[in-house]
Amino acid sequence: MTKKEYQEQVEKTFKKSLKNIMYDLCVIQDLVPTEGAHILKVPKDVFVYWRNQFRFGPLQRRCDQAKKKDTERLLGYDEKLKDKQISRPFQHSQEQSLAGFQESLERYLEMLMAKELIYPSEGFPKINFDLNIACLEQTLQWLDDYRANKFYNKYLMDIEK
């Protein structure tokens, strides 16, 4: 039988489109090709072909999910920078204070986000870039927690444990 004939047979038996059937078997039930082929009564290579056709393989799904998360992250950067002018003057440029430090971190973070929007990186440089952004965001969160006296309280709770 051809793949098309197998497809017609499977769709007739399950009364669903092949894509919906494969989604259920590959994504919902997370079956390996041998199990899925057995359920559908098709050769394993046909099942694998269909799985790849619909991008329901485990690596394909992870890749698609990573691309989706990356797109969402970039949209988040775009949203955060929507009303920001990157080259605006610093308010605390002459200060050696927490406010000056925070402003410098915030502005550097904005610059990195804008750079990623304009020149998206890939591979190892992307990992390094993402780590820099995450470190800056965490440091800014710690500064906010410090100012709200949460950082000291968190320290006390953690030291108690």
DSSP file (Angstrom, degrees, kcal/mol; ACC not computed):
  #  RESIDUE AA STRUCTURE BP1 BP2  ACC     N-H-->O    O-->H-N    N-H-->O    O-->H-N    TCO  KAPPA ALPHA  PHI   PSI    X-CA   Y-CA   Z-CA
    1    1 A M              0   0    0      0, 0.0     2,-0.1     0, 0.0     0, 0.0   0.000 360.0 360.0 360.0 152.7    0.0    0.0    0.0
    2    2 A T     >  -     0   0    0      1,-0.1     4,-2.5     0, 0.0     5,-0.2  -0.469 360.0-106.4 -89.0 167.0    1.1    3.6   -0.5
    3    3 A K  H  > S+     0   0    0      1,-0.2     4,-2.6     2,-0.2     5,-0.1   0.880 122.4  54.1 -59.1 -37.7    1.2    6.2    2.2
    4    4 A K  H  > S+     0   0    0      2,-0.2     4,-2.4     1,-0.2    -1,-0.2   0.902 108.3  48.1 -64.5 -42.0   -1.9    7.8    0.7
    5    5 A E  H  > S+     0   0    0      2,-0.2     4,-2.3     1,-0.2    -2,-0.2   0.906 111.9  49.6 -66.7 -41.4   -3.8    4.5    0.9
    6    6 A Y  H  X S+     0   0    0     -4,-2.5     4,-2.8     2,-0.2     5,-0.2   0.920 109.9  52.5 -60.6 -42.5   -2.7    4.0    4.5
    7    7 A Q  H  X S+     0   0    0     -4,-2.6     4,-2.8     1,-0.2     5,-0.3   0.933 109.4  47.7 -60.2 -46.6   -3.8    7.5    5.3
    8    8 A E  H  X S+     0   0    0     -4,-2.4     4,-2.1     1,-0.2    -1,-0.2   0.907 112.8  49.7 -60.9 -41.7   -7.3    6.9    3.8
    9    9 A Q  H  X S+     0   0    0     -4,-2.3     4,-2.3     2,-0.2    -2,-0.2   0.930 113.4  45.2 -62.5 -46.7   -7.6    3.7    5.7
   10   10 A V  H  X S+     0   0    0     -4,-2.8     4,-2.8     2,-0.2     5,-0.3   0.919 113.4  49.0 -66.0 -45.1   -6.5    5.3    9.0
   11   11 A E  H  X>S+     0   0    0     -4,-2.8     4,-1.5    -5,-0.2     5,-0.6   0.874 112.7  48.9 -63.7 -36.6   -8.8    8.3    8.6
   12   12 A K  H  <5S+     0   0    0     -4,-2.1    -1,-0.2    -5,-0.3    -2,-0.2   0.915 113.9  46.0 -67.7 -43.2  -11.7    6.0    7.7
   13   13 A T  H  <5S+     0   0    0     -4,-2.3    -2,-0.2     1,-0.2    -1,-0.2   0.917 123.7  32.1 -65.8 -45.2  -11.1    3.8   10.8
   14   14 A F  H  <5S-     0   0    0     -4,-2.8    -1,-0.2     2,-0.2    -2,-0.2   0.550  95.9-136.2 -93.8  -8.7  -10.6    6.7   13.3
   15   15 A K  T  <5S+     0   0    0     -4,-1.5     2,-0.3    -5,-0.3    -3,-0.2   0.858  70.9  98.3  54.7  39.7  -13.1    9.1   11.6
   16   16 A K  S   <S-     0   0    0     -5,-0.6    -1,-0.2    -6,-0.2    -2,-0.2  -0.927  83.6 -86.7-143.6 164.9  -10.6   12.0   12.1
   17   17 A S     >  -     0   0    0     -2,-0.3     4,-2.2     1,-0.1     5,-0.2  -0.443  39.5-116.5 -71.7 153.2   -8.1   13.8   10.0
   18   18 A L  H  > S+     0   0    0      1,-0.2     4,-3.0     2,-0.2     5,-0.2   0.885 115.1  56.6 -58.3 -39.3   -4.6   12.2    9.9
   19   19 A K  H  > S+     0   0    0      1,-0.2     4,-2.4     2,-0.2    -1,-0.2   0.916 108.3  46.3 -60.9 -43.5   -3.2   15.3   11.6
   20   20 A N  H  > S+     0   0    0      2,-0.2     4,-2.2     1,-0.2    -1,-0.2   0.890 113.4  49.5 -66.2 -39.0   -5.6   15.1   14.5
   21   21 A I  H  X S+     0   0    0     -4,-2.2     4,-2.3     2,-0.2    -2,-0.2   0.939 113.4  45.8 -64.0 -46.9   -4.9   11.4   14.9
   22   22 A M  H  X S+     0   0    0     -4,-3.0     4,-3.2     1,-0.2     5,-0.5   0.873 110.1  54.6 -65.6 -37.4   -1.1   11.9   14.8
   23   23 A Y  H  X>S+     0   0    0     -4,-2.4     4,-2.2    -5,-0.2     5,-1.9   0.937 109.7  47.6 -60.0 -46.1   -1.4   14.8   17.3
   24   24 A D  I  <>S+     0   0    0     -4,-2.2     5,-2.8     3,-0.2     6,-0.3   0.928 118.5  39.8 -61.2 -45.7   -3.2   12.6   19.7
   25   25 A L  I  <5S+     0   0    0     -4,-2.3     6,-2.7     3,-0.2    -2,-0.2   0.898 126.4  32.2 -72.7 -40.4   -0.7    9.7   19.4
   26   26 A C  I  <5S+     0   0    0     -4,-3.2    -3,-0.2     4,-0.2    -2,-0.2   0.871 132.1  23.3 -88.6 -39.7    2.5   11.8   19.3
   27   27 A V  I  <5S+     0   0    0     -4,-2.2    -3,-0.2    -5,-0.5    -4,-0.1   0.907 129.7  34.7 -96.1 -52.1    1.8   14.8   21.4
   28   28 A I  I   <S+     0   0    0     -5,-1.9    -3,-0.2     1,-0.2    -4,-0.2   0.971 134.5  24.8 -70.1 -53.9   -1.0   13.8   23.8
   29   29 A Q  S   <S-     0   0    0     -5,-2.8    -3,-0.2    -6,-0.2    -1,-0.2   0.667  91.2-145.6 -87.7 -16.3    0.0   10.2   24.4
   30   30 A D        +     0   0    0     -6,-0.3    -4,-0.2     1,-0.2     2,-0.2   0.898  31.9 178.2  53.5  47.5    3.7   10.7   23.5
   31   31 A L        -     0   0    0     -6,-2.7    -1,-0.2     1,-0.1    -2,-0.0  -0.484  29.3-119.4 -81.0 149.7    3.9    7.2   21.9
   32   32 A V     >  -     0   0    0     -2,-0.2     4,-2.4     1,-0.1     3,-0.5  -0.494  36.8-101.1 -78.7 159.0    7.1    5.9   20.3
   33   33 A P  H  > S+     0   0    0      0, 0.0     4,-2.9     0, 0.0     5,-0.3   0.839 120.4  55.6 -53.2 -38.9    6.8    5.0   16.6
   34   34 A T  H  > S+     0   0    0      2,-0.2     4,-1.9     1,-0.2     5,-0.1   0.931 111.4  43.4 -61.9 -45.1    6.5    1.3   17.2
   35   35 A E  H  > S+     0   0    0     -3,-0.5     4,-2.2     2,-0.2    -1,-0.2   0.929 115.8  48.0 -65.8 -45.4    3.5    1.8   19.5
   36   36 A G  H  X S+     0   0    0     -4,-2.4     4,-2.3     1,-0.2    -2,-0.2   0.905 111.3  49.8 -62.9 -42.5    1.9    4.3   17.2
   37   37 A A  H  X>S+     0   0    0     -4,-2.9     5,-2.1    -5,-0.2     4,-1.2   0.883 110.0  52.1 -63.6 -38.6    2.3    2.2   14.1
   38   38 A H  H  <5S+     0   0    0     -4,-1.9    -2,-0.2    -5,-0.3    -1,-0.2   0.920 110.0  47.9 -64.1 -44.4    0.8   -0.8   15.9
   39   39 A I  H  <5S+     0   0    0     -4,-2.2    -2,-0.2     1,-0.2    -1,-0.2   0.906 118.3  40.5 -62.9 -42.3   -2.3    1.2   16.9
   40   40 A L  H  <5S-     0   0    0     -4,-2.3    -1,-0.2    -5,-0.2    -2,-0.2   0.599 105.8-128.9 -83.0 -11.0   -2.8    2.6   13.4
   41   41 A K  T  <5 +     0   0    0     -4,-1.2    -3,-0.2     1,-0.2    -4,-0.1   0.934  67.0 122.3  59.4  48.0   -1.9   -0.8   11.8
   42   42 A V  S   <S-     0   0    0     -5,-2.1    -1,-0.2    -6,-0.1    -2,-0.1  -0.901  71.7 -85.0-130.1 160.4    0.7    0.8    9.5
   43   43 A P    >>  -     0   0    0      0, 0.0     4,-2.0     0, 0.0     3,-0.6  -0.334  39.0-117.6 -63.4 150.4    4.4    0.2    9.0
   44   44 A K  H 3> S+     0   0    0      1,-0.2     4,-2.7     2,-0.2     5,-0.2   0.877 113.7  56.6 -57.4 -40.7    6.7    2.0   11.4
   45   45 A D  H 3> S+     0   0    0      1,-0.2     4,-2.1     2,-0.2    -1,-0.2   0.833 106.2  50.7 -65.0 -30.5    8.4    4.0    8.5
   46   46 A V  H <> S+     0   0    0     -3,-0.6     4,-2.5     2,-0.2    -1,-0.2   0.917 110.5  49.1 -69.5 -43.3    4.9    5.3    7.5
   47   47 A F  H  X S+     0   0    0     -4,-2.0     4,-2.7     2,-0.2    -2,-0.2   0.933 112.4  47.8 -60.3 -46.6    4.2    6.4   11.0
   48   48 A V  H  X S+     0   0    0     -4,-2.7     4,-2.6     2,-0.2     5,-0.2   0.899 109.8  53.4 -62.1 -41.6    7.6    8.1   11.3
   49   49 A Y  H  X S+     0   0    0     -4,-2.1     4,-2.4    -5,-0.2    -1,-0.2   0.938 112.1  44.2 -58.4 -47.8    7.0    9.8    7.9
   50   50 A W  H  X S+     0   0    0     -4,-2.5     4,-2.1     2,-0.2    -2,-0.2   0.911 111.5  53.5 -64.3 -42.2    3.7   11.2    9.1
   51   51 A R  H  <>S+     0   0    0     -4,-2.7     5,-2.8     1,-0.2     6,-0.5   0.922 113.2  43.1 -59.0 -43.9    5.1   12.2   12.4
   52   52 A N  H ><5S+     0   0    0     -4,-2.6     3,-0.9     3,-0.2    -1,-0.2   0.874 108.7  59.1 -69.1 -37.2    7.9   14.2   10.7
   53   53 A Q  H 3<5S+     0   0    0     -4,-2.4    -2,-0.2     1,-0.3    -1,-0.2   0.890 113.7  37.0 -58.1 -40.9    5.4   15.6    8.1
   54   54 A F  T 3<5S-     0   0    0     -4,-2.1    -1,-0.3    -5,-0.1    -2,-0.2   0.389 111.3-119.8 -94.2   3.3    3.4   17.2   10.9
   55   55 A R  T < 5S+     0   0    0     -3,-0.9    -3,-0.2    -4,-0.3     9,-0.1   0.887  70.8 134.9  59.5  42.9    6.4   18.1   13.0
   56   56 A F      < +     0   0    0     -5,-2.8    -4,-0.2    -6,-0.2    -5,-0.1   0.307  29.1 116.8-102.5   6.4    5.2   16.0   15.9
   57   57 A G  S  > S-     0   0    0     -6,-0.5     4,-2.9     1,-0.1     5,-0.2  -0.417  78.2-112.9 -70.2 153.4    8.6   14.3   16.6
   58   58 A P  H  > S+     0   0    0      0, 0.0     4,-2.1     0, 0.0     5,-0.2   0.897 116.3  43.2 -57.7 -43.9   10.0   15.1   20.1
   59   59 A L  H  > S+     0   0    0      2,-0.2     4,-2.5     1,-0.2     5,-0.2   0.885 113.8  51.7 -70.7 -36.9   13.0   17.1   18.7
   60   60 A Q  H  > S+     0   0    0      2,-0.2     4,-2.8     1,-0.2     5,-0.2   0.922 110.5  48.5 -63.8 -43.1   10.8   18.9   16.2
   61   61 A R  H  X S+     0   0    0     -4,-2.9     4,-2.6     2,-0.2    -2,-0.2   0.912 112.1  48.8 -64.6 -41.1    8.4   19.9   18.9
   62   62 A R  H  X S+     0   0    0     -4,-2.1     4,-2.6    -5,-0.2    -1,-0.2   0.918 112.6  48.5 -63.4 -42.2   11.2   21.1   21.2
   63   63 A C  H  X S+     0   0    0     -4,-2.5     4,-2.4     2,-0.2    -2,-0.2   0.934 113.2  46.8 -62.5 -46.9   12.7   23.1   18.3
   64   64 A D  H  X S+     0   0    0     -4,-2.8     4,-2.2     1,-0.2    -2,-0.2   0.891 112.9  50.0 -62.9 -39.6    9.3   24.7   17.5
   65   65 A Q  H  X S+     0   0    0     -4,-2.6     4,-2.7     2,-0.2    -1,-0.2   0.901 109.8  50.5 -65.9 -40.8    8.7   25.4   21.1
   66   66 A A  H  X S+     0   0    0     -4,-2.6     4,-2.5     2,-0.2    -2,-0.2   0.913 110.9  49.1 -63.3 -42.5   12.1   27.1   21.5
   67   67 A K  H  X S+     0   0    0     -4,-2.4     4,-2.3     2,-0.2    -1,-0.2   0.899 111.5  49.9 -63.1 -39.9   11.4   29.2   18.4
   68   68 A K  H  X S+     0   0    0     -4,-2.2     4,-2.5     2,-0.2    -2,-0.2   0.927 111.7  47.5 -64.5 -45.3    8.1   30.2   19.8
   69   69 A K  H  X S+     0   0    0     -4,-2.7     4,-2.6     2,-0.2    -2,-0.2   0.896 111.4  51.5 -62.5 -40.0    9.6   31.2   23.2
   70   70 A D  H  X S+     0   0    0     -4,-2.5     4,-2.4     2,-0.2    -1,-0.2   0.912 110.3  48.4 -63.8 -42.6   12.3   33.2   21.4
   71   71 A T  H  X S+     0   0    0     -4,-2.3     4,-2.3     2,-0.2    -2,-0.2   0.918 112.3  48.9 -63.0 -43.2    9.7   35.0   19.4
   72   72 A E  H  X S+     0   0    0     -4,-2.5     4,-2.1     2,-0.2    -2,-0.2   0.890 110.0  52.2 -63.0 -39.8    7.7   35.8   22.5
   73   73 A R  H  X S+     0   0    0     -4,-2.6     4,-2.2     2,-0.2    -2,-0.2   0.925 110.3  47.4 -62.3 -44.9   10.9   37.0   24.3
   74   74 A L  H  X S+     0   0    0     -4,-2.4     4,-2.5     1,-0.2    -2,-0.2   0.876 110.2  52.3 -65.8 -37.0   11.6   39.3   21.4
   75   75 A L  H  X S+     0   0    0     -4,-2.3     4,-2.3     2,-0.2    -1,-0.2   0.877 108.2  52.6 -64.7 -35.9    8.0   40.6   21.4
   76   76 A G  H  X S+     0   0    0     -4,-2.1     4,-2.5     2,-0.2    -2,-0.2   0.905 108.9  49.1 -64.3 -41.8    8.4   41.2   25.2
   77   77 A Y  H  X S+     0   0    0     -4,-2.2     4,-2.0     2,-0.2    -2,-0.2   0.932 110.6  50.8 -60.9 -45.4   11.6   43.2   24.5
   78   78 A D  H  X S+     0   0    0     -4,-2.5     4,-0.5     1,-0.2    -2,-0.2   0.899 111.3  48.2 -59.6 -42.0    9.7   45.2   21.8
   79   79 A E  H >< S+     0   0    0     -4,-2.3     3,-0.8     1,-0.2     4,-0.4   0.917 111.3  49.6 -66.1 -44.0    6.9   45.9   24.3
   80   80 A K  H 3< S+     0   0    0     -4,-2.5     3,-0.3     1,-0.2    -1,-0.2   0.831 116.5  42.3 -64.0 -32.1    9.3   47.0   27.1
   81   81 A L  H >< S+     0   0    0     -4,-2.0     3,-1.6    -5,-0.2    -1,-0.2   0.448  83.9 103.4 -94.7  -0.4   11.2   49.4   24.7
   82   82 A K  T << S+     0   0    0     -3,-0.8    -1,-0.2    -4,-0.5    -2,-0.1   0.872  93.5  26.9 -53.2 -45.7    8.1   50.8   23.0
   83   83 A D  T 3  S+     0   0    0     -4,-0.4     2,-0.4    -3,-0.3    -1,-0.3   0.184 102.6 104.2-104.1  16.4    8.1   54.1   24.8
   84   84 A K    <   -     0   0    0     -3,-1.6     2,-0.7    26,-0.0     3,-0.1  -0.816  56.2-153.2-103.5 137.0   11.8   54.3   25.6
   85   85 A Q    >   -     0   0    0     -2,-0.4     3,-1.8     1,-0.1    -3,-0.0  -0.937  10.5-156.2-104.7 112.2   14.3   56.4   23.7
   86   86 A I  T 3  S+     0   0    0     -2,-0.7    -1,-0.1     1,-0.3    25,-0.1   0.822  89.0  50.1 -60.1 -35.1   17.6   54.6   24.1
   87   87 A S  T 3  S+     0   0    0     -3,-0.1    -1,-0.3     2,-0.0     3,-0.1   0.239  79.4 130.0 -92.9  15.5   19.8   57.7   23.6
   88   88 A R    <   -     0   0    0     -3,-1.8     2,-0.0     1,-0.1    -4,-0.0  -0.310  67.8 -93.3 -65.6 154.2   18.0   59.8   26.2
   89   89 A P        -     0   0    0      0, 0.0     2,-0.2     0, 0.0    -1,-0.1  -0.326  39.4-108.9 -69.3 150.9   20.2   61.6   28.7
   90   90 A F        -     0   0    0      1,-0.1     3,-0.3    -3,-0.1     4,-0.1  -0.524  16.7-154.9 -74.8 143.7   21.0   60.0   32.0
   91   91 A Q  S    S+     0   0    0     -2,-0.2     3,-0.2     1,-0.2    -1,-0.1   0.786  94.3  32.8 -86.2 -30.7   19.4   61.5   35.1
   92   92 A H  S >  S+     0   0    0      1,-0.1     3,-1.4     7,-0.1     5,-0.2  -0.124  75.2 129.9-117.7  36.1   22.0   60.3   37.6
   93   93 A S  T 3  S+     0   0    0      1,-0.3    -1,-0.1    -3,-0.3    -2,-0.1   0.779  77.2  44.1 -65.6 -26.3   25.1   60.3   35.4
   94   94 A Q  T 3  S+     0   0    0     -3,-0.2     2,-0.3    -4,-0.1    -1,-0.3   0.370  96.9  98.2 -99.1   5.2   27.2   62.2   37.9
   95   95 A E    <   -     0   0    0     -3,-1.4     2,-0.5     2,-0.1    -3,-0.1  -0.694  56.7-157.0 -99.3 146.7   26.1   60.2   41.0
   96   96 A Q        +     0   0    0     -2,-0.3     2,-0.3     4,-0.1    -3,-0.1  -0.735  61.3 111.7-110.2  76.2   27.8   57.4   42.8
   97   97 A S  S  > S-     0   0    0     -2,-0.5     4,-2.5    -5,-0.2     5,-0.2  -0.848  84.4-100.5-141.5 171.3   24.6   56.1   44.3
   98   98 A L  H  > S+     0   0    0     -2,-0.3     4,-3.0     2,-0.2     5,-0.2   0.881 123.3  54.0 -64.1 -36.7   22.1   53.2   44.2
   99   99 A A  H  > S+     0   0    0      2,-0.2     4,-2.4     1,-0.2    -1,-0.2   0.911 110.7  45.7 -63.2 -42.1   19.9   55.3   42.0
  100  100 A G  H  > S+     0   0    0      2,-0.2     4,-2.3     1,-0.2    -2,-0.2   0.896 113.8  49.0 -66.8 -40.6   22.7   55.9   39.6
  101  101 A F  H  X S+     0   0    0     -4,-2.5     4,-2.4     2,-0.2    -2,-0.2   0.925 112.4  48.1 -63.5 -44.9   23.7   52.3   39.6
  102  102 A Q  H  X S+     0   0    0     -4,-3.0     4,-2.8     1,-0.2     5,-0.2   0.916 111.1  50.0 -63.5 -43.5   20.1   51.2   39.0
  103  103 A E  H  X S+     0   0    0     -4,-2.4     4,-2.6     1,-0.2     5,-0.2   0.914 110.2  50.8 -61.9 -41.8   19.7   53.7   36.1
  104  104 A S  H  X S+     0   0    0     -4,-2.3     4,-2.3     2,-0.2    -2,-0.2   0.919 112.3  46.7 -61.5 -43.8   22.9   52.4   34.6
  105  105 A L  H  X S+     0   0    0     -4,-2.4     4,-2.5     2,-0.2    -2,-0.2   0.925 113.1  48.9 -63.8 -44.8   21.8   48.8   34.8
  106  106 A E  H  X S+     0   0    0     -4,-2.8     4,-2.4     1,-0.2    -2,-0.2   0.917 113.3  46.6 -61.5 -44.1   18.3   49.7   33.4
  107  107 A R  H  X S+     0   0    0     -4,-2.6     4,-2.3     2,-0.2    -1,-0.2   0.882 112.3  49.9 -68.0 -38.2   19.8   51.6   30.5
  108  108 A Y  H  X S+     0   0    0     -4,-2.3     4,-2.4    -5,-0.2    -1,-0.2   0.903 110.5  51.0 -65.7 -40.3   22.3   48.9   29.7
  109  109 A L  H  X S+     0   0    0     -4,-2.5     4,-2.5     2,-0.2    -2,-0.2   0.916 109.8  49.7 -61.5 -44.2   19.5   46.3   29.8
  110  110 A E  H  X S+     0   0    0     -4,-2.4     4,-2.6     1,-0.2    -2,-0.2   0.911 110.3  51.0 -60.1 -42.8   17.5   48.5   27.4
  111  111 A M  H  X S+     0   0    0     -4,-2.3     4,-2.4     1,-0.2    -2,-0.2   0.907 110.4  48.5 -63.5 -42.0   20.5   48.8   25.1
  112  112 A L  H  X S+     0   0    0     -4,-2.4     4,-2.3     2,-0.2    -1,-0.2   0.907 111.8  49.6 -65.1 -41.0   21.0   45.0   25.1
  113  113 A M  H  X S+     0   0    0     -4,-2.5     4,-1.9     2,-0.2    -2,-0.2   0.923 112.0  47.7 -63.3 -43.7   17.3   44.4   24.3
  114  114 A A  H  X S+     0   0    0     -4,-2.6     4,-2.2     1,-0.2     5,-0.2   0.907 110.8  52.1 -63.5 -41.2   17.4   46.8   21.5
  115  115 A K  H  X S+     0   0    0     -4,-2.4     4,-3.4     1,-0.2    -1,-0.2   0.905 108.7  50.5 -62.0 -41.3   20.5   45.3   20.1
  116  116 A E  H  < S+     0   0    0     -4,-2.3    -1,-0.2     1,-0.2    -2,-0.2   0.852 110.0  50.7 -66.7 -34.0   18.9   41.8   20.2
  117  117 A L  H  < S+     0   0    0     -4,-1.9    -1,-0.2    -5,-0.2    -2,-0.2   0.889 118.6  37.2 -68.6 -38.4   15.9   43.2   18.3
  118  118 A I  H  < S+     0   0    0     -4,-2.2    -2,-0.2     1,-0.2    -3,-0.2   0.913 133.5  22.2 -80.6 -44.6   18.0   44.7   15.6
  119  119 A Y  S  < S-     0   0    0     -4,-3.4    -1,-0.2    -5,-0.2    -2,-0.1  -0.694  80.9-157.8-125.6  77.2   20.7   42.0   15.4
  120  120 A P        -     0   0    0      0, 0.0     2,-0.2     0, 0.0    -4,-0.1  -0.295  13.6-143.3 -58.9 135.9   19.3   38.7   16.7
  121  121 A S        -     0   0    0      4,-0.1     2,-0.3     5,-0.1    -5,-0.0  -0.571  13.3-161.0 -98.4 163.8   22.1   36.4   17.8
  122  122 A E     >  +     0   0    0     -2,-0.2     4,-0.6     4,-0.0     5,-0.1  -0.935  48.4   1.8-139.0 161.4   22.3   32.6   17.4
  123  123 A G  H  > S-     0   0    0     -2,-0.3     4,-1.7     1,-0.2     3,-0.4  -0.286 123.3  -8.7  66.5-142.8   24.2   29.7   19.0
  124  124 A F  H  > S+     0   0    0      1,-0.2     4,-2.5     2,-0.2     5,-0.2   0.889 134.4  55.7 -60.6 -42.8   26.7   30.4   21.7
  125  125 A P  H  > S+     0   0    0      0, 0.0     4,-2.5     0, 0.0    -1,-0.2   0.876 107.0  52.4 -58.3 -33.8   26.6   34.2   21.4
  126  126 A K  H  X S+     0   0    0     -4,-0.6     4,-3.0    -3,-0.4    -2,-0.2   0.911 108.3  49.5 -66.2 -42.5   22.8   34.0   21.9
  127  127 A I  H  X S+     0   0    0     -4,-1.7     4,-2.3     2,-0.2    -1,-0.2   0.935 113.4  46.6 -61.7 -45.7   23.3   32.0   25.1
  128  128 A N  H  X S+     0   0    0     -4,-2.5     4,-2.2     2,-0.2    -2,-0.2   0.912 113.3  49.5 -61.1 -43.6   25.8   34.5   26.4
  129  129 A F  H  X S+     0   0    0     -4,-2.5     4,-2.2    -5,-0.2    -2,-0.2   0.927 110.9  48.8 -61.9 -47.4   23.5   37.3   25.4
  130  130 A D  H  X S+     0   0    0     -4,-3.0     4,-2.5     1,-0.2    -1,-0.2   0.872 110.1  52.3 -62.5 -37.9   20.5   35.8   27.2
  131  131 A L  H  X S+     0   0    0     -4,-2.3     4,-2.6    -5,-0.2    -1,-0.2   0.903 108.0  51.2 -65.5 -40.7   22.6   35.2   30.3
  132  132 A N  H  X S+     0   0    0     -4,-2.2     4,-2.3     2,-0.2    -2,-0.2   0.926 112.0  46.6 -61.3 -44.4   23.7   38.8   30.4
  133  133 A I  H  X S+     0   0    0     -4,-2.2     4,-2.6     1,-0.2    -2,-0.2   0.923 112.6  49.6 -64.4 -43.9   20.1   40.0   30.1
  134  134 A A  H  X S+     0   0    0     -4,-2.5     4,-2.4     1,-0.2    -2,-0.2   0.899 110.7  50.5 -62.6 -40.6   18.9   37.5   32.8
  135  135 A C  H  X S+     0   0    0     -4,-2.6     4,-2.5     2,-0.2    -1,-0.2   0.915 111.4  47.8 -63.9 -43.3   21.7   38.7   35.2
  136  136 A L  H  X S+     0   0    0     -4,-2.3     4,-2.4     2,-0.2    -2,-0.2   0.925 112.3  49.0 -63.7 -43.8   20.8   42.3   34.7
  137  137 A E  H  X S+     0   0    0     -4,-2.6     4,-1.9     1,-0.2    -2,-0.2   0.905 112.7  47.9 -63.1 -40.6   17.1   41.6   35.3
  138  138 A Q  H  X S+     0   0    0     -4,-2.4     4,-2.5     2,-0.2    -1,-0.2   0.905 110.5  51.2 -67.0 -40.9   17.9   39.6   38.4
  139  139 A T  H  X S+     0   0    0     -4,-2.5     4,-2.2     1,-0.2    -2,-0.2   0.911 109.9  49.6 -62.7 -42.0   20.2   42.4   39.7
  140  140 A L  H  X S+     0   0    0     -4,-2.4     4,-2.2     2,-0.2    -1,-0.2   0.881 109.8  51.7 -63.8 -37.5   17.5   45.0   39.2
  141  141 A Q  H  X S+     0   0    0     -4,-1.9     4,-2.7     2,-0.2    -2,-0.2   0.913 108.8  50.8 -64.4 -41.6   15.0   42.7   41.0
  142  142 A W  H  X S+     0   0    0     -4,-2.5     4,-2.9     2,-0.2    -2,-0.2   0.892 108.3  52.2 -63.2 -39.0   17.5   42.4   43.9
  143  143 A L  H  X S+     0   0    0     -4,-2.2     4,-2.5     2,-0.2    -1,-0.2   0.927 110.7  47.6 -62.1 -43.9   17.8   46.2   44.0
  144  144 A D  H  X S+     0   0    0     -4,-2.2     4,-1.7     1,-0.2     6,-0.2   0.924 113.5  47.9 -61.1 -43.9   14.0   46.6   44.2
  145  145 A D  H  <>S+     0   0    0     -4,-2.7     5,-2.5     2,-0.2     6,-1.3   0.891 110.6  52.3 -63.9 -39.6   13.9   43.9   46.9
  146  146 A Y  H ><5S+     0   0    0     -4,-2.9     3,-1.5     1,-0.2    -2,-0.2   0.933 109.5  48.6 -60.9 -46.9   16.7   45.7   48.8
  147  147 A R  H 3<5S+     0   0    0     -4,-2.5    -1,-0.2     1,-0.3    -2,-0.2   0.826 112.4  48.4 -64.3 -31.2   14.9   49.0   48.7
  148  148 A A  T 3<5S-     0   0    0     -4,-1.7    -1,-0.3    -5,-0.2    -2,-0.2   0.324 114.0-118.5 -90.4   7.6   11.7   47.3   50.0
  149  149 A N  T <>5S+     0   0    0     -3,-1.5     4,-1.1    -4,-0.1    -3,-0.2   0.645  85.0 117.3  63.6  17.2   13.6   45.6   52.8
  150  150 A K  H  >< +     0   0    0     -5,-2.5     4,-2.7    -6,-0.2    -4,-0.2   0.805  65.1  60.1 -80.2 -30.8   12.7   42.2   51.3
  151  151 A F  H  > S+     0   0    0     -6,-1.3     4,-2.2     2,-0.2    -5,-0.2   0.923 106.5  45.5 -65.8 -44.1   16.2   41.2   50.5
  152  152 A Y  H  > S+     0   0    0     -7,-0.3     4,-2.4     2,-0.2    -1,-0.2   0.919 114.1  49.2 -64.3 -44.0   17.3   41.4   54.2
  153  153 A N  H  X S+     0   0    0     -4,-1.1     4,-2.3     1,-0.2    -2,-0.2   0.887 110.0  51.4 -64.2 -38.3   14.2   39.5   55.3
  154  154 A K  H  X S+     0   0    0     -4,-2.7     4,-2.7     2,-0.2     5,-0.2   0.909 108.7  52.0 -63.5 -41.8   14.8   36.9   52.7
  155  155 A Y  H  X S+     0   0    0     -4,-2.2     4,-2.7     1,-0.2     5,-0.2   0.938 109.5  49.3 -58.7 -47.4   18.4   36.5   53.9
  156  156 A L  H  X S+     0   0    0     -4,-2.4     4,-1.5     1,-0.2    -2,-0.2   0.903 113.0  47.0 -60.6 -41.7   17.1   36.1   57.5
  157  157 A M  H  X S+     0   0    0     -4,-2.3     4,-1.4     1,-0.2    -1,-0.2   0.909 114.3  46.5 -66.9 -41.8   14.7   33.4   56.4
  158  158 A D  H  < S+     0   0    0     -4,-2.7    -2,-0.2     1,-0.2    -1,-0.2   0.877 110.8  51.3 -69.8 -37.0   17.2   31.5   54.3
  159  159 A I  H  < S+     0   0    0     -4,-2.7    -1,-0.2    -5,-0.2    -2,-0.2   0.842 106.7  55.9 -68.8 -31.0   19.9   31.6   57.0
  160  160 A E  H  <        0   0    0     -4,-1.5    -1,-0.2     1,-0.3    -2,-0.2   0.862 360.0 360.0 -66.2 -35.8   17.3   30.2   59.5
  161  161 A K     <        0   0    0     -4,-1.4    -1,-0.3    -5,-0.1    -2,-0.2   0.497 360.0 360.0 -69.8 360.0   16.7   27.3   57.2
